[in-house]
Structures are given as C-alpha cells and as structure tokens.
Amino acid sequence: MNIYGYFRMCKAALKHMQPGSCIINTGSVTGLEGSARLLDFSATKGAIHAFTKSLAQNLVERDIRVNCLVLGPVWTPLNPAERTEINSPCRII
C-alpha cells in the first residue's frame, strides 16, 4: 500500500474532471483505529483518510466531491497466513 499512488492518480485525473465529479478513495477502519499487527497498513490507510479530507477541502470550490469508502472485512488467500485456527473467524477447507 502506498499513498504516493493516490497523489499521482488524483493529480492526473483532476486535469480532466468537471464540476460535479467525484473522487472515491479506499480506506480501512485500521486507518482510523490502528492495528498492532498491521502497522504499515494502518499508517498508510490513516494517511489516505487524512489525504481524502484535505483534498475534499481543497476541491470544494471546484464542486468536486472527495470521499473515502471503508469496506467491511474481505477474505483473501493471504488471510490464513495471518491467523491461527484458534482465533480464525472462518474455517478454511
């Protein structure tokens, strides 16, 4: 995860955006609350939340909305590697 990608994408997209357009970033609850096990991920997501709020304030006069979508838990193949059978909320077959 890298905040620089968000900067670069917004910079490139803003040249083409009209009033009424919208930028939607992807955040995480760990960016708001932190996580002892996901330090780098949490820090980056926290930066994305701050970037989203700041960008929204910056673009309000251009009538461009900026929001951050925070999804619920998403299972990926990497999840079993970070959990033990004891604390796993799902059963891997």
C-alpha positions as CSV (number, residue, x, y, z in Angstrom):
1,M,0.0,0.0,0.0
2,N,1.4,3.4,-1.0
3,I,0.0,6.9,-0.5
4,Y,2.0,8.1,-3.5
5,G,-0.3,6.3,-5.9
6,Y,-3.2,8.3,-4.6
7,F,-1.4,11.6,-5.1
8,R,-0.3,10.7,-8.6
9,M,-3.8,9.4,-9.7
10,C,-5.6,12.5,-8.3
11,K,-3.1,14.8,-9.9
12,A,-3.6,13.1,-13.3
13,A,-7.4,12.8,-13.0
14,L,-8.0,16.4,-11.9
15,K,-6.9,17.8,-15.2
16,H,-10.0,16.1,-16.8
17,M,-12.6,16.4,-14.0
18,Q,-15.6,18.7,-14.4
19,P,-17.7,20.3,-11.6
20,G,-19.9,17.6,-10.1
21,S,-17.3,14.9,-10.4
22,C,-16.3,12.6,-7.6
23,I,-13.1,11.0,-6.3
24,I,-13.5,7.9,-4.2
25,N,-10.6,6.6,-2.2
26,T,-10.4,3.2,-0.4
27,G,-9.8,3.4,3.3
28,S,-9.9,1.0,6.2
29,V,-11.1,1.1,9.8
30,T,-7.5,0.2,10.8
31,G,-6.5,3.6,9.4
32,L,-8.8,5.2,12.0
33,E,-8.2,2.9,14.9
34,G,-4.8,1.5,14.3
35,S,-3.7,-2.1,14.5
36,A,-0.7,-3.6,16.4
37,R,-0.3,-6.4,13.8
38,L,-0.7,-4.2,10.7
39,L,1.4,-1.2,11.5
40,D,2.4,-0.3,7.9
41,F,-1.1,-0.9,6.5
42,S,-2.7,1.1,9.3
43,A,-0.3,4.0,8.8
44,T,-0.9,4.1,5.1
45,K,-4.6,3.9,5.4
46,G,-4.5,6.7,8.0
47,A,-2.6,8.8,5.5
48,I,-5.3,8.1,2.9
49,H,-8.0,9.2,5.3
50,A,-6.2,12.5,6.0
51,F,-5.4,13.0,2.3
52,T,-9.1,12.4,1.5
53,K,-10.3,15.0,4.0
54,S,-7.7,17.6,2.9
55,L,-8.3,17.0,-0.8
56,A,-12.1,17.4,-0.2
57,Q,-11.5,20.8,1.4
58,N,-9.2,21.8,-1.4
59,L,-11.7,20.9,-4.2
60,V,-14.9,22.1,-2.7
61,E,-14.7,25.4,-4.7
62,R,-14.4,23.3,-7.9
63,D,-17.5,21.4,-6.9
64,I,-15.6,18.1,-6.9
65,R,-16.6,15.7,-4.1
66,V,-13.9,13.5,-2.4
67,N,-15.0,10.6,-0.3
68,C,-13.3,7.6,1.3
69,L,-15.0,4.2,1.2
70,V,-14.3,1.9,4.1
71,L,-15.3,-1.7,3.2
72,G,-16.0,-4.5,5.6
73,P,-13.8,-7.5,6.1
74,V,-12.7,-9.0,2.8
75,W,-11.3,-12.6,2.7
76,T,-8.2,-13.1,0.5
77,P,-5.9,-16.1,0.2
78,L,-3.4,-14.3,2.5
79,N,-5.8,-14.3,5.4
80,P,-4.9,-17.9,6.6
81,A,-1.3,-16.8,6.9
82,E,-2.1,-14.2,9.5
83,R,-4.5,-16.2,11.6
84,T,-4.3,-19.3,13.7
85,E,-7.1,-21.9,13.9
86,I,-7.9,-20.8,17.4
87,N,-8.7,-17.1,16.6
88,S,-9.8,-17.5,13.0
89,P,-13.4,-16.4,12.4
90,C,-13.8,-18.6,9.4
91,R,-13.0,-22.2,8.7
92,I,-10.6,-22.8,5.8
93,I,-11.3,-26.1,4.0
